[in-house]
């Protein structure tokens, strides 16, 4: 029993060792197969990338082939025309040679004809070489011009950016100088000033207001930047028309493309002339509606006439040719049509601006001009949106060169700048319109008030008669009135402090820009100075009361001095009314500026919301792509697991088919031996 059990145990151990060896072999083979699958997968990915790059190169080569075929056709036509000219010259030379042969040509005439034909062939070859060299020189010149234009565009953008920065610095320095001059020019009022009117002056917190002419100067500066933006816009359109769908560096442009480029160039020059006119107006800081408005109207009328007569037909033809390109889609065709419609609407607005300026010079009405400027702002904004969506598609073209991308980015930036400038122009013109209306109303009110205040006294003689008799009562009443005015002044100062605190709390809730914070600090300093002036005036009032007490004891006061004091009081009331009028104008002006700033803030918030929506959409697209990648990865892992299981099954079927048959009897035998040993 022991010998047989030992032999069975040895057989089982041998089989286990064989199975272990086969398992290790299968495991090594599975690892090799897995590495092979991964390497094949990486090769497949590389091949897919190479296929994509090859497709892109084929598309580029197809486009280059199309352009070269077009150029080849042109060269073939040119060579045919030259060949025809050479044949005609040869026929003429043969006819000329035959004529003297009939009259008596020498015997070696045929040899001379052959030599002449050889010379003609040499001349043809030289002509072809010259033509080829000329083409090379033309391409080099075009390349140099392109590089020069790019450098000039970059330099012009840099200079424009520096110029804008210098203008901003100059404006800030002018504002600071105006504030300092206003603070230094503030004078302390005399002790004889009326305290009831002075309280109204003390409650004003603003510097002297800018008049309507200064507001018009701000509008002119905005018009200046807008016209410069249109000049750059049409200049960039000219460069773009010479690049797409034709290329001036590779072929001669058609006549309608040259016509469109010339029209864009002329329009840019017209806008530059209008900009020079506005520059002169800004430099002299004076505006004469009878002369300046007429010049502005004539320049805009010339621009609208040029745009409406020279561009629409050529624009539509150019759009049709852009839609015929092989890589054009229906969406891009619709965008091209929308682009043409938007530009034509812009040309229409130019004409309406000239008409509105004419109406303004004749009837002094700004309503039509405001409507046209608001429509200009809307059309420019729509134009920028259309070009931005269109440029997203055009930048992905296989034929989009570096120059085309540079011009496209510059155009999008120019349209964005134009959108901001036209919106600013719309806001400022509406503010000036309201300021002019308020000034007209204020002038009428001040005239009525001055007529009412400066009305001559009817009972002047009676007052003079009663002056000596009621001098003591007058002095007592005057002193009581001054005390009451001082108390009112203190109460009003406390009320103004409470109002300032409430206004500061309301401003703290808003997101005020840095410029407004500086203005608020300046106004606080101004309020402190006015409070100091109030204290000084209270001291002056006390001195005046003392003088009145002394005058009440003195009976030698004459009526001439009283009249002089009345005249001085009337003159001071006039000055105070003028200061109050200035303060109210200042308050209205800064109120309009705050409204403009709030409108710009709302516009920026809307743009921020649009950008956040775009970012959210991009993040959603990114999440979808990541989910797709995860699903693809899971499918690849499942396929790999199935492949490994299949490989294991194949290996088991090939080598270890006897393993399940041998395992079960051995287990049964071992259990039988264990039971026998237990019974023993």
C-alpha positions in Angstrom: 0.0 0.0 0.0 2.8 2.4 0.8 4.6 1.8 -2.5 1.4 2.5 -4.6 0.6 5.6 -2.6 4.1 6.9 -3.1 3.9 6.3 -6.8 0.5 8.0 -7.1 1.8 11.0 -5.1 4.8 11.3 -7.4 2.5 11.2 -10.5 0.3 13.9 -9.1 3.3 16.1 -8.3 4.7 15.6 -11.7 1.3 16.6 -13.3 1.1 19.6 -11.0 4.6 20.7 -12.1 3.6 20.3 -15.8 0.5 22.3 -15.2 2.5 25.0 -13.5 5.0 25.1 -16.3 2.2 25.3 -18.9 0.4 28.0 -16.9 3.6 30.1 -16.7 4.1 29.7 -20.5 0.4 30.7 -21.1 0.9 33.7 -18.8 4.0 34.8 -20.6 2.2 34.3 -24.0 -0.8 36.4 -22.7 1.6 39.2 -21.6 3.3 39.1 -25.0 -0.1 39.2 -26.8 -1.3 42.1 -24.6 1.9 44.1 -25.4 1.3 43.3 -29.1 -2.3 44.5 -28.9 -1.2 47.8 -27.2 1.5 48.4 -29.7 -0.9 47.7 -32.6 -3.4 50.1 -31.0 -0.7 52.8 -30.7 0.3 52.2 -34.3 -3.3 52.5 -35.3 -3.6 55.9 -33.5 -0.4 57.1 -35.2 -1.7 56.0 -38.5 -5.0 57.8 -37.9 -3.0 61.0 -37.0 -0.9 60.6 -40.1 -4.0 60.1 -42.1 -5.5 63.3 -40.8 -2.3 65.2 -41.5 -2.2 63.7 -45.0 -5.7 64.8 -45.6 -4.9 68.3 -44.5 -1.8 68.3 -46.7 -3.9 67.0 -49.6 -6.4 69.7 -49.1 -3.7 72.3 -49.1 -2.1 70.8 -52.2 -5.5 70.7 -53.9 -6.0 74.4 -53.3 -2.4 75.1 -54.4 -3.0 73.0 -57.4 -6.1 75.0 -58.3 -4.2 78.2 -58.0 -1.3 76.8 -60.0 -3.7 75.5 -62.7 -5.3 79.0 -63.0 -1.8 80.5 -63.2 -0.7 77.9 -65.7 -3.7 78.7 -67.9 -2.8 82.3 -67.8 0.8 81.5 -68.8 -0.4 79.2 -71.6 -2.5 81.9 -73.0 0.3 84.3 -72.8 2.7 81.9 -74.5 0.1 81.2 -77.2 -0.2 85.0 -77.9 3.6 85.3 -78.0 3.8 82.3 -80.3 1.2 83.9 -82.6 3.2 87.1 -82.6 6.4 85.2 -83.5 4.6 83.3 -86.3 3.3 86.5 -87.7 6.7 88.0 -87.6 8.2 84.9 -89.2 5.6 85.0 -92.0 6.3 88.7 -92.6 10.1 88.0 -92.7 9.6 85.1 -95.1 7.4 87.3 -97.4 10.0 90.0 -97.3 12.8 87.4 -98.1 10.7 85.9 -101.0 10.2 89.2 -102.7 13.8 89.8 -103.5 14.3 86.2 -104.4 12.0 86.5 -107.3 14.0 89.6 -108.4 17.2 87.7 -108.1 18.0 86.1 -104.7 21.5 84.6 -104.3 21.9 80.8 -104.0 22.7 80.9 -100.3 19.3 82.5 -99.3 18.0 79.2 -97.8 21.0 79.0 -95.5 20.4 82.6 -94.4 16.8 81.7 -93.7 17.8 78.8 -91.6 20.3 80.9 -89.6 17.6 83.5 -89.1 15.2 80.8 -87.9 17.8 79.6 -85.4 18.3 83.1 -84.2 14.5 83.5 -83.8 14.5 80.3 -81.7 17.3 81.7 -79.5 15.4 84.9 -79.1 12.3 83.0 -78.1 14.3 81.1 -75.4 15.8 84.4 -74.2 12.3 85.9 -74.1 11.0 83.0 -72.1 13.9 83.3 -69.7 13.3 87.1 -69.4 9.6 86.4 -68.7 10.5 83.9 -66.0 12.9 86.3 -64.4 10.4 89.0 -64.5 7.8 86.8 -62.8 10.3 86.0 -60.1 11.1 89.7 -59.6 7.4 90.5 -59.4 6.8 87.8 -56.8 9.8 89.1 -54.8 8.5 92.7 -55.1 5.1 91.6 -53.9 6.6 89.7 -51.0 8.7 92.7 -50.0 5.6 95.0 -50.3 3.6 92.5 -48.1 6.3 92.5 -45.5 6.5 96.3 -45.6 2.8 96.6 -45.2 2.8 94.2 -42.3 5.6 96.2 -40.6 3.8 99.5 -41.3 0.5 98.1 -39.9 2.3 96.9 -36.7 4.0 100.2 -36.3 0.8 102.1 -36.9 -1.0 100.0 -34.3 1.8 100.6 -31.9 1.8 104.3 -32.5 -2.0 104.5 -32.2 -1.8 102.6 -28.9 0.9 105.0 -27.6 -1.1 108.0 -28.9 -4.2 106.8 -27.0 -2.2 106.4 -23.8 -0.7 109.9 -24.2 -4.1 111.3 -24.8 -5.5 109.6 -21.7 -2.6 111.0 -19.6 -3.1 114.5 -21.1 -6.8 114.4 -20.2 -6.1 113.3 -16.7 -3.5 116.1 -16.3 -5.9 118.6 -17.7 -8.6 117.5 -15.3 -6.2 117.7 -12.3 -5.1 121.2 -13.4 -8.7 122.3 -13.8 -9.5 120.9 -10.3 -6.5 122.7 -8.8 -7.3 126.0 -10.5 -10.9 125.7 -9.3 -9.8 125.1 -5.8 -7.3 128.0 -5.8 -9.7 130.4 -7.5 -12.3 130.0 -4.7 -12.6 133.3 -3.0 -13.9 134.0 0.5 -17.1 136.1 0.4 -17.2 139.5 2.1 -18.7 140.0 5.6 -21.6 142.1 4.1 -22.9 139.1 2.2 -26.4 137.9 2.8 -26.4 134.8 4.9 -29.7 133.4 3.6 -28.4 133.2 0.0 -25.0 132.1 1.2 -26.5 128.9 2.8 -27.5 127.7 -0.7 -23.9 128.2 -1.9 -22.5 126.3 1.0 -24.6 123.3 0.2 -23.1 122.9 -3.3 -20.4 120.3 -3.4 -19.2 120.5 -7.0 -16.5 122.5 -8.8 -17.4 125.0 -11.5 -19.4 123.3 -14.2 -18.2 122.7 -17.8 -20.3 124.6 -20.2 -22.1 123.1 -23.3 -19.1 124.0 -25.4 -16.9 121.7 -23.3 -19.4 119.0 -23.5 -19.4 119.4 -27.3 -15.6 119.1 -27.1 -15.9 115.7 -25.4 -18.3 114.7 -28.1 -15.9 115.9 -30.8 -13.1 113.8 -29.2 -15.3 110.7 -29.4 -16.2 111.5 -33.0 -12.5 111.9 -33.7 -11.7 108.4 -32.4 -14.8 106.9 -34.2 -13.6 108.4 -37.6 -10.1 107.0 -37.0 -11.7 103.6 -36.4 -13.6 103.8 -39.6 -10.4 104.8 -41.5 -8.6 101.7 -40.1 -11.7 99.6 -40.8 -11.8 100.4 -44.6 -8.0 100.1 -44.9 -8.2 96.6 -43.5 -11.1 95.8 -45.8 -8.9 96.8 -48.7 -6.1 94.5 -47.6 -8.5 91.6 -47.1 -10.1 92.1 -50.6 -6.6 91.7 -52.1 -6.0 88.4 -50.2 -9.2 86.4 -50.3 -10.5 84.7 -52.5 -7.8 85.8 -54.8 -4.2 86.5 -53.9 -2.2 89.4 -55.4 1.1 87.6 -54.6 0.2 84.6 -56.8 -1.9 86.0 -59.7 -3.3 89.1 -61.2 -6.5 90.3 -59.6 -9.7 90.6 -61.6 -11.0 94.1 -62.5 -13.9 94.1 -60.1 -11.6 93.1 -57.2 -9.3 96.0 -58.1 -12.3 98.3 -58.3 -13.5 97.2 -54.8 -10.0 97.7 -53.3 -9.8 101.2 -54.9 -13.2 102.0 -53.5 -12.2 100.9 -50.0 -9.0 103.0 -50.3 -10.9 106.1 -51.4 -13.4 105.6 -48.5 -10.5 105.4 -46.0 -9.0 108.6 -47.4 -12.4 110.4 -47.1 -12.7 109.4 -43.5 -9.1 110.5 -42.8 -10.0 113.9 -44.3 -13.0 114.1 -42.0 -10.7 113.2 -39.1 -8.4 116.1 -39.9 -11.3 118.4 -39.9 -12.4 117.2 -36.4 -8.8 117.5 -35.3 -8.8 121.2 -36.2 -12.0 121.6 -34.3 -10.6 119.9 -31.2 -7.4 122.0 -31.4 -9.1 125.4 -31.6 -11.8 124.2 -29.0 -14.4 126.3 -30.6 -17.5 125.2 -32.6 -19.3 127.4 -35.1 -22.4 125.6 -36.3 -22.8 127.7 -39.4 -19.3 126.8 -40.7 -18.2 123.6 -39.0 -21.5 121.7 -39.2 -21.7 122.5 -42.9 -18.2 121.2 -43.5 -19.0 118.0 -41.5 -22.2 117.5 -43.5 -20.5 117.9 -46.8 -17.8 115.4 -45.9 -20.4 112.8 -44.8 -22.5 113.5 -47.9 -19.4 112.8 -50.0 -18.7 109.5 -48.1 -22.3 108.3 -48.4 -22.4 109.2 -52.1 -19.2 107.3 -52.8 -20.3 104.3 -50.8 -23.8 104.1 -52.3 -22.6 104.4 -55.9 -19.3 102.6 -56.1 -19.5 99.6 -53.7 -22.9 97.7 -53.6 -22.7 96.0 -57.0 -19.0 95.1 -56.6 -19.7 93.8 -53.0 -22.4 91.5 -54.2 -20.2 90.2 -57.0 -17.4 89.6 -54.6 -19.7 87.7 -52.2 -21.0 85.5 -55.0 -17.4 84.5 -55.9 -16.6 83.8 -52.2 -19.7 81.5 -52.0 -18.4 79.6 -55.1 -15.3 78.4 -53.3 -15.2 74.6 -52.8 -14.9 74.7 -49.0 -17.9 77.1 -48.6 -20.9 75.9 -46.7 -24.6 77.0 -46.5 -24.0 78.6 -43.1 -21.0 80.5 -44.4 -22.9 81.7 -47.5 -25.7 83.0 -45.2 -23.1 84.8 -43.1 -21.6 86.4 -46.3 -25.0 87.6 -47.3 -25.7 89.0 -43.8 -22.3 90.8 -44.0 -23.1 92.5 -47.2 -26.6 93.6 -45.9 -24.9 95.0 -42.7 -22.4 97.0 -44.7 -25.1 98.4 -47.0 -27.1 99.4 -43.9 -24.0 101.1 -42.6 -23.7 103.1 -45.9 -27.3 104.1 -45.6 -26.6 105.4 -42.1 -23.8 107.6 -43.4 -26.3 109.3 -45.7 -28.8 109.8 -42.9 -26.1 111.4 -40.7 -25.4 114.0 -43.4 -29.2 114.8 -43.6 -29.5 114.9 -39.8 -26.6 117.4 -39.6 -28.2 119.5 -42.2 -31.5 119.5 -40.3 -29.6 120.5 -37.1 -27.9 123.5 -38.8 -31.3 124.7 -40.1 -33.7 124.0 -37.2 -31.4 123.6 -34.2 -33.0 120.2 -33.6 -30.9 117.3 -32.4 -33.6 114.5 -32.3 -32.9 113.2 -35.8 -29.1 113.3 -35.2 -29.5 111.3 -32.0 -31.7 108.7 -33.7 -29.1 108.3 -36.5 -26.2 108.0 -34.1 -28.1 105.3 -32.1 -28.8 103.4 -35.3 -25.1 103.7 -36.3 -24.1 102.2 -32.9 -26.6 99.3 -33.4 -25.4 98.6 -37.0 -21.8 98.6 -36.0 -22.4 96.2 -33.1 -24.3 93.9 -35.5 -21.5 94.1 -38.0 -19.0 93.1 -35.4 -21.0 90.1 -34.3 -21.5 88.9 -37.9 -17.8 89.3 -38.7 -16.8 87.5 -35.5 -19.0 84.5 -36.3 -17.8 84.5 -39.9 -14.1 84.7 -38.9 -14.5 81.6 -36.8 -15.2 79.6 -40.0 -12.8 81.5 -42.3 -9.8 81.0 -40.0 -10.2 77.2 -40.3 -9.8 77.3 -44.1 -6.9 75.3 -45.6 -5.9 78.4 -47.6 -5.8 80.8 -44.6 -2.3 82.2 -44.7 -0.5 84.1 -42.0 -1.3 87.5 -43.5 -5.0 86.6 -43.8 -5.1 85.6 -40.2 -3.3 88.8 -39.2 -5.8 91.0 -41.2 -8.7 89.0 -39.8 -7.7 89.5 -36.2 -7.0 93.2 -36.8 -10.5 93.5 -38.3 -12.2 91.9 -35.4 -10.3 94.1 -32.9 -11.1 97.2 -35.0 -14.8 96.4 -35.0 -14.7 95.8 -31.3 -13.1 99.2 -30.8 -15.6 100.8 -33.2 -18.5 99.3 -31.2 -17.2 100.8 -28.0 -16.6 104.2 -29.6 -20.0 104.4 -31.2 -21.7 103.4 -28.0 -19.8 106.1 -26.2 -20.7 108.6 -28.9 -24.4 107.7 -28.6 -24.3 108.2 -24.8 -22.4 111.4 -24.9 -24.6 113.0 -27.6 -27.8 112.2 -25.7 -26.2 113.7 -22.5 -25.3 116.9 -24.4 -28.8 117.1 -25.8 -30.3 116.9 -22.3 -27.7 119.4 -21.0 -28.6 121.9 -23.7 -32.3 121.6 -22.9 -31.7 122.0 -19.2 -29.5 125.1 -19.8 -32.2 126.6 -22.0 -34.8 126.0 -19.3 -32.4 127.3 -16.6 -31.8 130.5 -18.5 -35.5 131.2 -18.7 -35.9 130.5 -15.0 -33.0 132.7 -14.0 -34.2 135.6 -16.1 -37.6 135.5 -14.4 -35.9 135.3 -11.0 -33.6 138.2 -11.7 -36.5 140.3 -13.0 -38.4 139.4 -9.8 -35.4 140.1 -7.4 -34.1 143.2 -9.1 -37.4 144.9 -9.4 -37.1 148.6 -8.5 -38.6 149.6 -5.2 -41.7 151.8 -5.5 -41.6 153.1 -2.0 -38.0 154.1 -1.8 -38.7 157.7 -0.7 -41.0 156.5 2.1 -38.3 154.2 3.4 -35.8 157.0 3.4 -38.3 159.2 5.3 -38.9 156.5 7.9 -35.2 155.5 8.2 -34.2 157.9 11.0 -37.3 157.3 13.1 -37.2 153.5 13.0 -33.4 153.0 13.1 -33.4 151.2 16.4 -36.2 148.9 15.4 -34.4 148.1 12.2 -31.2 147.2 14.0 -33.0 145.0 16.5 -34.8 143.2 13.7 -31.7 142.8 11.7 -29.8 141.3 14.6 -32.6 138.9 15.3 -32.7 137.9 11.6 -29.0 137.3 11.6 -29.3 135.1 14.7 -32.1 133.1 13.1 -30.1 132.7 9.9 -27.1 131.4 11.9 -29.4 128.8 13.6 -30.8 127.9 10.2 -27.3 127.6 8.8 -26.3 125.2 11.5 -29.5 123.1 11.0 -28.9 123.0 7.3 -25.3 122.0 7.7 -26.4 119.1 9.9 -29.0 118.1 7.3 -26.4 118.3 4.5 -24.1 116.1 6.6 -26.9 113.5 6.9 -27.6 113.8 3.2 -23.9 113.3 2.4 -23.7 110.3 4.7 -26.8 108.8 3.0 -25.3 109.5 -0.5 -22.0 108.0 0.5 -23.8 104.8 1.7 -25.8 104.6 -1.6 -22.5 105.0 -3.6 -20.8 102.4 -1.4 -23.5 99.9 -2.6 -22.6 100.5 -6.2 -19.4 99.4 -7.9 -17.9 102.9 -8.4 -14.9 103.2 -10.7 -11.6 104.8 -9.7 -12.4 108.1 -11.3 -15.6 108.5 -9.3 -13.8 107.6 -6.1 -11.3 110.4 -6.9 -14.2 112.8 -7.6 -15.9 111.9 -4.3 -12.6 112.5 -2.4 -12.2 115.9 -4.1 -15.8 116.8 -3.2 -15.2 115.8 0.4 -12.2 118.2 0.6 -14.4 120.9 -1.0 -17.1 120.4 1.6 -14.5 120.7 4.4 -13.2 123.9 2.9 -16.8 125.3 2.6 -17.4 124.4 6.3 -14.3 126.4 7.2 -15.6 129.3 5.1 -18.9 129.0 7.0 -17.1 129.3 10.3 -15.3 132.4 9.1 -18.6 133.9 7.9 -20.1 133.3 11.4 -17.2 135.2 12.9 -17.8 137.9 10.3 -21.5 137.9 11.2 -20.7 138.5 14.8 -18.5 141.4 13.8 -21.3 142.7 11.7 -23.7 142.5 14.6 -21.2 144.5 16.7 -20.9 147.1 14.0 -24.7 147.3 13.8 -24.9 147.8 17.6 -22.3 150.6 17.2 -24.3 152.1 14.3 -27.5 151.9 16.3 -25.9 154.2 18.9 -24.6 156.5 16.3 -27.3 158.8 14.9 -25.1 160.3 12.1 -25.8 157.5 9.6 -26.7 159.1 6.3 -29.1 157.8 3.6 -26.3 157.7 1.1 -24.4 155.0 3.0 -27.6 153.0 3.3 -28.1 153.2 -0.5 -24.5 152.2 -1.0 -25.1 149.2 1.2 -28.2 148.3 -0.7 -26.4 148.5 -4.0 -23.6 146.3 -2.7 -26.2 143.8 -1.4 -27.9 143.7 -4.8 -24.6 143.2 -6.6 -23.7 140.3 -4.2 -27.1 138.7 -4.8 -26.4 138.8 -8.5 -23.1 137.1 -8.0 -24.6 134.5 -5.7 -27.4 133.8 -8.2 -24.7 133.3 -10.9 -22.8 130.9 -8.6 -25.9 129.0 -7.8 -26.7 128.7 -11.5 -23.2 127.4 -12.1 -23.5 124.9 -9.3 -26.8 123.5 -10.7 -25.3 123.1 -14.1 -22.3 121.3 -12.6 -24.7 119.0 -10.7 -26.6 118.2 -13.9 -23.5 117.5 -15.9 -22.0 115.1 -13.3 -25.4 113.4 -13.0 -25.3 112.8 -16.8 -21.7 111.5 -16.6 -22.8 109.0 -13.8 -25.6 107.8 -16.0 -23.2 107.3 -18.9 -20.9 105.3 -16.6 -23.8 103.2 -15.4 -24.8 102.4 -19.0 -21.2 101.4 -19.8 -21.2 99.2 -16.7 -24.4 97.5 -17.8 -23.0 96.9 -21.2 -19.8 95.4 -19.7 -21.9 93.2 -17.4 -23.9 92.0 -20.5 -20.7 91.2 -22.3 -19.4 89.4 -19.2 -22.6 87.3 -19.1 -22.1 86.4 -22.8 -18.5 85.4 -22.1 -19.7 83.3 -19.1 -22.3 81.6 -21.3 -19.6 80.8 -23.9 -17.3 79.4 -21.3 -20.1 77.3 -19.9 -20.9 75.9 -23.3 -17.2 75.2 -23.9 -17.1 73.4 -20.5 -20.2 71.4 -21.4 -18.6 70.4 -24.7 -15.4 69.4 -22.9 -17.4 67.3 -20.5 -19.1 65.5 -23.4 -15.8 64.9 -25.1 -14.4 63.5 -21.8 -17.4 61.2 -21.5 -17.0 60.0 -25.0 -13.3 59.3 -24.3 -14.2 57.4 -21.1 -16.8 55.3 -23.0 -14.2 54.6 -25.8 -11.6 53.6 -23.1 -14.1 51.3 -21.4 -15.0 49.7 -24.7 -11.3 49.2 -25.5 -10.8 47.6 -22.0 -13.8 45.3 -22.5 -12.5 44.3 -26.0 -9.0 43.7 -24.5 -10.5 41.5 -21.7 -12.6 39.5 -24.2 -9.5 39.1 -26.4 -7.4 37.9 -23.4 -10.2 35.4 -22.4 -10.4 34.2 -26.0 -6.6 33.8 -26.1 -6.7 31.8 -22.8 -9.4 29.6 -24.2 -7.4 28.9 -27.3 -4.3 28.1 -25.4 -6.2 25.9 -23.0 -7.9 24.1 -26.0 -4.5 23.6 -27.7 -2.3 22.4 -24.7 -4.3 21.7 -21.6 -7.3 19.8 -22.8 -6.5 16.9 -20.5 -6.2 19.0 -17.4 -9.9 18.9 -16.3 -10.1 15.2 -17.0 -7.0 14.3 -14.8 -7.8 16.6 -11.9 -11.1 15.0 -10.8 -9.8 11.3 -10.5 -6.7 12.4 -8.5 -8.9 14.2 -6.0 -11.2 11.1 -5.7 -8.1 8.8 -5.2 -6.7 11.1 -2.6 -9.9 11.1 -0.7 -10.1 7.3 -0.9 -6.6 6.9 0.5 -7.5 9.3 3.3 -10.5 7.2 4.2 -8.5 4.0 4.2 -5.9 5.4 6.5 -8.6 6.7 8.8 -10.2 3.2 8.9 -6.9 1.7 9.7 
